[in-house]
């Protein structure tokens, strides 16, 4: 029986916490010169993944 592997892309992007999955905001990696300062400030930090998406991430990370 082969071992079950985790989705390596999801493992890099999500971290399991007591409240759910912690993730970084999108649209904050490059071409930031055209984005307003307010928008960049609001995209700082991390947030908790929505409840509708958490079963999919559970399956990718093979965690319960």
ABEGO torsion letter per residue (X at the ends): XBBBBBBAAAAAABBBBAAEBBBBBBGAABGAAABBAAAAAAABEBBBBBAAAAAAAAAAAGBX
